[in-house]
Amino acid sequence: MTTTHGQTTTGDTRAGLVSAACASWASGSASCPSRPDAVRENMGRIDEWIAKRVKQARVERGLSQEGLAEKLGISLQQIHKYEAGRNRISATRLAAISHALSKPLDEFFEGLEDAPPETSGEQTPPDRGRECLELVRNFEQITDPTKRRALVDFLQALSGTQER
C-alpha cells in the first residue's frame, strides 16, 4: 500500500492508474508535458510510414498476412494491427520482419525524410502498389515481343501518355 495525495492505493490500483493515464495520453485525450506535440506528431508519422513500408514489402514479396504472421510466430491480427498503424512496431519486431521479408532494415525508413508530413506514406498507396505488382508479374509472363509492345501502346493510350 502507498499513500499519495491523501489516498491509499494498492500495487494493483497504482498499476491501473498508470495504465489509464498512459491510455489517455496515447489516445490524445490527455497531454504529456514532457513531450511536445510536434515530437508526438512526428513519431506518429514515422510509425505510419514504417507500417506502410512493412505492408508494401510484404506485398512485393508475394506473402500474405497469414504467411508473415506464421514466419514471425505471431497472430494474423497482430500483423493487421501493425500494417494498419494501430500498433507500433518495436525495433526488435521490425528487425524480425526485415529478416522474414529478406529486406535490409534501412529500406523501411527509405524516403521518410523526403516525404512531406501531410502526405507521408501516400507516395505509393498499398492498393496501387498491389495493382502495379500484379501488372508487372503478368507483363513478365508475355513472351511475344509484339504482344508486349502492343500492351505498352494500349496502356499509354488509356493513360493519355504517348512516348515514342
C-alpha positions as a LaTeX table, in Angstrom:
\begin{tabular}{lrrr}
\hline
Residue & $x$ (\AA) & $y$ (\AA) & $z$ (\AA) \\
\hline
Met1 & 0.00 & 0.00 & 0.00 \\
Thr2 & 1.10 & 3.54 & $-0.79$ \\
Thr3 & $-0.30$ & 6.89 & 0.27 \\
Thr4 & $-0.26$ & 9.57 & $-2.42$ \\
His5 & $-2.05$ & 12.91 & $-2.13$ \\
Gly6 & $-4.02$ & 11.60 & 0.84 \\
Gln7 & $-5.19$ & 8.46 & $-0.99$ \\
Thr8 & $-4.08$ & 4.96 & $-0.11$ \\
Thr9 & $-3.68$ & 2.60 & $-3.04$ \\
Thr10 & $-2.53$ & $-0.97$ & $-3.52$ \\
Gly11 & 0.00 & $-2.03$ & $-6.15$ \\
Asp12 & $-2.78$ & $-3.22$ & $-8.46$ \\
Thr13 & $-4.63$ & 0.08 & $-8.17$ \\
Arg14 & $-1.46$ & 2.08 & $-8.89$ \\
Ala15 & $-0.82$ & $-0.04$ & $-11.97$ \\
Gly16 & $-4.39$ & 0.60 & $-13.09$ \\
Leu17 & $-4.00$ & 4.36 & $-12.61$ \\
Val18 & $-0.73$ & 4.37 & $-14.55$ \\
Ser19 & $-2.28$ & 2.26 & $-17.28$ \\
Ala20 & $-5.29$ & 4.59 & $-17.53$ \\
Ala21 & $-3.01$ & 7.64 & $-17.68$ \\
Cys22 & $-0.91$ & 6.06 & $-20.42$ \\
Ala23 & $-4.01$ & 5.08 & $-22.38$ \\
Ser24 & $-5.47$ & 8.58 & $-22.19$ \\
Trp25 & $-2.16$ & 10.10 & $-23.29$ \\
Ala26 & $-1.75$ & 7.64 & $-26.16$ \\
Ser27 & $-5.31$ & 8.27 & $-27.37$ \\
Gly28 & $-4.65$ & 12.01 & $-27.41$ \\
Ser29 & $-7.27$ & 12.85 & $-24.75$ \\
Ala30 & $-4.57$ & 13.98 & $-22.31$ \\
Ser31 & $-1.40$ & 15.89 & $-22.98$ \\
Cys32 & 2.02 & 14.83 & $-21.82$ \\
Pro33 & 4.01 & 17.87 & $-20.72$ \\
Ser34 & 7.36 & 16.16 & $-21.24$ \\
Arg35 & 6.69 & 15.57 & $-24.97$ \\
Pro36 & 5.77 & 18.48 & $-27.21$ \\
Asp37 & 3.00 & 17.89 & $-29.74$ \\
Ala38 & 5.44 & 18.29 & $-32.64$ \\
Val39 & 7.56 & 15.41 & $-31.36$ \\
Arg40 & 4.48 & 13.25 & $-30.80$ \\
Glu41 & 3.12 & 14.04 & $-34.30$ \\
Asn42 & 6.48 & 13.22 & $-35.89$ \\
Met43 & 6.63 & 9.92 & $-34.02$ \\
Gly44 & 3.16 & 9.05 & $-35.32$ \\
Arg45 & 4.24 & 9.97 & $-38.84$ \\
Ile46 & 7.27 & 7.68 & $-38.58$ \\
Asp47 & 5.16 & 4.83 & $-37.19$ \\
Glu48 & 2.68 & 5.29 & $-40.04$ \\
Trp49 & 5.48 & 5.33 & $-42.60$ \\
Ile50 & 7.02 & 2.12 & $-41.20$ \\
Ala51 & 3.62 & 0.39 & $-41.14$ \\
Lys52 & 3.02 & 1.22 & $-44.80$ \\
Arg53 & 6.51 & 0.13 & $-45.77$ \\
Val54 & 6.05 & $-3.21$ & $-43.98$ \\
Lys55 & 2.84 & $-3.82$ & $-45.93$ \\
Gln56 & 4.49 & $-2.77$ & $-49.17$ \\
Ala57 & 7.46 & $-5.10$ & $-48.57$ \\
Arg58 & 5.14 & $-7.99$ & $-47.71$ \\
Val59 & 3.07 & $-7.46$ & $-50.86$ \\
Glu60 & 6.20 & $-7.14$ & $-53.03$ \\
Arg61 & 7.42 & $-10.44$ & $-51.62$ \\
Gly62 & 4.05 & $-12.01$ & $-52.52$ \\
Leu63 & 3.44 & $-13.02$ & $-48.92$ \\
Ser64 & 0.04 & $-12.97$ & $-47.25$ \\
Gln65 & $-0.54$ & $-11.51$ & $-43.80$ \\
Glu66 & $-1.04$ & $-15.07$ & $-42.59$ \\
Gly67 & 2.29 & $-16.11$ & $-44.08$ \\
Leu68 & 4.16 & $-13.26$ & $-42.41$ \\
Ala69 & 2.42 & $-13.94$ & $-39.10$ \\
Glu70 & 3.48 & $-17.57$ & $-39.31$ \\
Lys71 & 7.10 & $-16.66$ & $-40.07$ \\
Leu72 & 7.16 & $-14.33$ & $-37.06$ \\
Gly73 & 5.23 & $-16.65$ & $-34.75$ \\
Ile74 & 2.53 & $-14.06$ & $-34.04$ \\
Ser75 & $-1.17$ & $-13.76$ & $-34.79$ \\
Leu76 & $-2.70$ & $-12.58$ & $-38.04$ \\
Gln77 & $-4.49$ & $-9.90$ & $-36.03$ \\
Gln78 & $-1.17$ & $-8.51$ & $-34.82$ \\
Ile79 & 0.14 & $-8.22$ & $-38.40$ \\
His80 & $-3.08$ & $-6.49$ & $-39.38$ \\
Lys81 & $-2.69$ & $-4.02$ & $-36.49$ \\
Tyr82 & 0.94 & $-3.34$ & $-37.41$ \\
Glu83 & 0.13 & $-2.68$ & $-41.07$ \\
Ala84 & $-2.89$ & $-0.54$ & $-40.23$ \\
Gly85 & $-0.73$ & 1.53 & $-37.88$ \\
Arg86 & $-2.85$ & 0.73 & $-34.83$ \\
Asn87 & 0.07 & $-0.90$ & $-33.01$ \\
Arg88 & 3.61 & 0.41 & $-33.05$ \\
Ile89 & 6.29 & $-1.90$ & $-34.34$ \\
Ser90 & 9.17 & $-2.23$ & $-31.88$ \\
Ala91 & 12.77 & $-2.17$ & $-33.10$ \\
Thr92 & 13.13 & $-5.86$ & $-32.28$ \\
Arg93 & 9.96 & $-6.76$ & $-34.16$ \\
Leu94 & 10.98 & $-4.60$ & $-37.14$ \\
Ala95 & 14.31 & $-6.46$ & $-37.27$ \\
Ala96 & 12.41 & $-9.78$ & $-37.29$ \\
Ile97 & 10.09 & $-8.50$ & $-40.04$ \\
Ser98 & 13.11 & $-7.33$ & $-42.01$ \\
His99 & 14.64 & $-10.80$ & $-41.77$ \\
Ala100 & 11.35 & $-12.58$ & $-42.60$ \\
Leu101 & 10.89 & $-10.43$ & $-45.72$ \\
Ser102 & 14.59 & $-10.58$ & $-46.71$ \\
Lys103 & 14.73 & $-6.77$ & $-46.74$ \\
Pro104 & 17.52 & $-4.63$ & $-45.29$ \\
Leu105 & 16.29 & $-2.83$ & $-42.19$ \\
Asp106 & 17.10 & 0.61 & $-43.58$ \\
Glu107 & 14.71 & 0.10 & $-46.51$ \\
Phe108 & 11.78 & 0.54 & $-44.12$ \\
Phe109 & 12.96 & 4.10 & $-43.47$ \\
Glu110 & 13.88 & 4.90 & $-47.08$ \\
Gly111 & 12.18 & 8.05 & $-48.37$ \\
Leu112 & 10.88 & 9.09 & $-44.97$ \\
Glu113 & 12.96 & 12.25 & $-44.78$ \\
Asp114 & 11.74 & 13.36 & $-48.22$ \\
Ala115 & 8.02 & 12.81 & $-47.61$ \\
Pro116 & 6.03 & 15.88 & $-46.58$ \\
Pro117 & 4.21 & 15.34 & $-43.26$ \\
Glu118 & 0.72 & 15.62 & $-44.75$ \\
Thr119 & 1.45 & 13.00 & $-47.43$ \\
Ser120 & 3.68 & 10.62 & $-45.52$ \\
Gly121 & 3.26 & 7.17 & $-46.97$ \\
Glu122 & 0.92 & 8.32 & $-49.76$ \\
Gln123 & 3.59 & 8.18 & $-52.45$ \\
Thr124 & 2.72 & 4.55 & $-53.19$ \\
Pro125 & $-0.73$ & 3.67 & $-51.86$ \\
Pro126 & $-0.88$ & $-0.02$ & $-50.87$ \\
Asp127 & $-3.74$ & $-0.80$ & $-53.32$ \\
Arg128 & $-1.95$ & 0.82 & $-56.24$ \\
Gly129 & 1.26 & $-0.95$ & $-55.25$ \\
Arg130 & $-0.52$ & $-4.29$ & $-55.37$ \\
Glu131 & $-2.02$ & $-3.47$ & $-58.78$ \\
Cys132 & 1.38 & $-2.42$ & $-60.13$ \\
Leu133 & 2.95 & $-5.60$ & $-58.84$ \\
Glu134 & 0.25 & $-7.71$ & $-60.49$ \\
Leu135 & 0.68 & $-5.78$ & $-63.73$ \\
Val136 & 4.43 & $-6.32$ & $-63.78$ \\
Arg137 & 4.13 & $-10.02$ & $-62.91$ \\
Asn138 & 1.61 & $-10.57$ & $-65.70$ \\
Phe139 & 3.61 & $-8.48$ & $-68.17$ \\
Glu140 & 6.69 & $-10.60$ & $-67.49$ \\
Gln141 & 4.71 & $-13.72$ & $-68.46$ \\
Ile142 & 4.17 & $-12.39$ & $-72.00$ \\
Thr143 & 6.99 & $-13.81$ & $-74.12$ \\
Asp144 & 5.96 & $-12.44$ & $-77.52$ \\
Pro145 & 7.69 & $-9.04$ & $-78.00$ \\
Thr146 & 4.95 & $-7.88$ & $-80.40$ \\
Lys147 & 2.25 & $-8.51$ & $-77.80$ \\
Arg148 & 4.34 & $-6.79$ & $-75.12$ \\
Arg149 & 4.73 & $-3.70$ & $-77.31$ \\
Ala150 & 1.01 & $-3.73$ & $-78.13$ \\
Leu151 & 0.19 & $-3.82$ & $-74.42$ \\
Val152 & 2.54 & $-0.90$ & $-73.70$ \\
Asp153 & 0.95 & 1.09 & $-76.53$ \\
Phe154 & $-2.53$ & 0.23 & $-75.24$ \\
Leu155 & $-1.69$ & 1.35 & $-71.69$ \\
Gln156 & $-0.19$ & 4.59 & $-72.99$ \\
Ala157 & $-3.35$ & 5.25 & $-74.98$ \\
Leu158 & $-5.52$ & 4.58 & $-71.91$ \\
Ser159 & $-3.44$ & 6.84 & $-69.69$ \\
Gly160 & $-3.20$ & 9.61 & $-72.26$ \\
Thr161 & 0.58 & 9.46 & $-72.46$ \\
Gln162 & 2.36 & 8.80 & $-75.69$ \\
Glu163 & 6.09 & 8.08 & $-75.51$ \\
Arg164 & 7.96 & 7.06 & $-78.62$ \\
\hline
\end{tabular}
